Amino acid sequence: MDILGTTEILLVVLFLFNRSMKIGFYLLTGYFGGAMAVEMSHGTFFIMPAMILVVVWVAAYLRDPSIFRSVQKNKTIVFNT
């Protein structure tokens, strides 16, 4: 097994456990986003990494919908006069 395959398995394992799901999600998104960029730069189809990324995003949404919400909630601004 090569280093890329090992990396994919490691990232999937991180994604599967609840405690490390968010970091696994972000790393998988970056990994397959980079795979899509490489495919596009070589002029080949980027459909396969995109499909895997869609599956990862749907799974992440089903497990924890708050992962796609904005970090900033209702922020109140207080002006001192």
C-alpha positions, -999 to +999 in steps of 0.1 A: +000+000+000+013+034-009+014+066+012-017+081-004-038+050+003-025+049+039-034+086+043-069+080+030-075+052+054-061+073+083-084+102+074-115+079+072-107+064+106-105+099+120-138+107+104-155+076+118-149+083+155-171+110+171-143+127+190-122+133+158-151+136+133-147+173+127-109+172+121-114+141+099-141+159+079-119+190+073-089+168+064-109+147+040-124+178+024-089+192+018-075+159+006-102+153-020-104+189-029-067+186-037-073+154-057-099+173-077-075+201-084-048+177-096-073+159-119-084+193-133-048+205-138-041+173-158-072+177-180-089+146-167-123+141-152-126+150-116-159+132-110-147+104-088-130+126-061-161+149-063-185+120-057-165+108-028-165+143-014-202+145-018-206+113+002-184+126+029-203+159+031-237+141+033-225+117+059-211+146+080-243+165+077-263+135+088-241+129+118-237+165+129-256+193+111-239+220+131-207+214+112-221+234+084-234+263+105-215+296+108-192+300+137-205+334+146-238+333+163-258+364+173-231+388+181-242+419+200-222+451+196-221+474+226-211+510+221-197+529+249-208+565+248 
